[in-house]
Each structure stands twice: as C-alpha cells, then as structure tokens.
Amino acid sequence: MLFWAFLEGLLLFANAFAILNEDRFLARRGWTLADMPREGRNSLKAQVIGLIHACQFLRLPLILFNIITIIIKLLSG
C-alpha cells in the first residue's frame, strides 16, 4: 500500500512537470535548456531542467500511466 502511494506521488509530480509551459513560465525564470550554461550541466538546477524537459517529452507514456492508474483505482475501490 505504501509503495502504491509512493508511485502515485511520483506520477503526480511527473504530471506537474509535464504541464509547465516553457514559453510562459520557464523562460521567464531562465529554466530552459537554451539558458543552461555548458559547464554547469551537472548542477542541481541543470538536472531539474533536464527532468522537466524529459517529462514534457514523454507526455504520451505519461497519459497511458494516468489511464492505467485511473482504471486500477476504479477497480480496486
């Protein structure tokens, strides 16, 4: 049960990262891949930017995981 709640939490974070608009939200704060300096690729900010970009790139699998989660929740009660 705890593991399932942990997976749902990760799915919610992935959903939150996937809906961030790069032009309206991220570009104003300098959190785009183009704004990242070449030498700072291993910094925490660069890794978070990479995670946000990966979540936005993998939207279709994320939609499938959401559908599977909803179906499991409906069946299990």
N, C-alpha and C positions, 0 to 999 in steps of 0.2 A: 504494500500500500504506500509506503514512504517513497519507494523507487518510482511508482507511477506518478505521484505528486511532484517529484523532482523532474521527471520528464515533461510533465505538463508545464511546469515553471520555465523550463528551457524553451519549450515551444512558444510560450507567451513572449519571452524575451526575443526570440527569433522573429516573431510577428511584429513586435515593436520596432525592431531594427529594419525590417523589410518595408515598412510603410513610411519611413523617413524620406522626405523629398530632398534630393540632393541640391536642386536649384534654390528652393525657397528656404530651407532650413540649414543644411550642412554647409553650403558655400558661404553663407554669411559669417559663419564661425570658423572658417578655414579648415573644415573637416572633410575635404575631398581628396581623392587620390592625386589630383594635379597639384594641390597645395603642399603635399608632403615632400620634405627635402630628401634628397638621395641618401645622405649619410645617416639620417635618422630613421631608417626602416625598422630598426629593432626596438624602438621606443614603445612605451605603452600606448601613446596616442596613435602611432602608426599601426599597431596591432588592432586597436579598436576600430580604426578606419577600415582596415582590411576585413575585419569581421562584419562591419556594416555593409561593405561592398559585397561580400560573399552572400550575406542574407538577401540582399536585393537581387543578386544574380540568380539565386536558387529559389525564386518565387514559386515556380510550378511544383517542385517537390514539397515545398512548404505548404502549398494548398492541399496537396494529397495527404500530407501528415495531419493537417487540420481536419480533413474529411474523415480519415481513419479514427482520429481521436473522438470526433463527434459521434461516430457510429458506435464505438466502444462504450462511450458514456451513455448513449441511449439504450444499448443492450444490457449494460450492467446495472443501470438504475441509478 
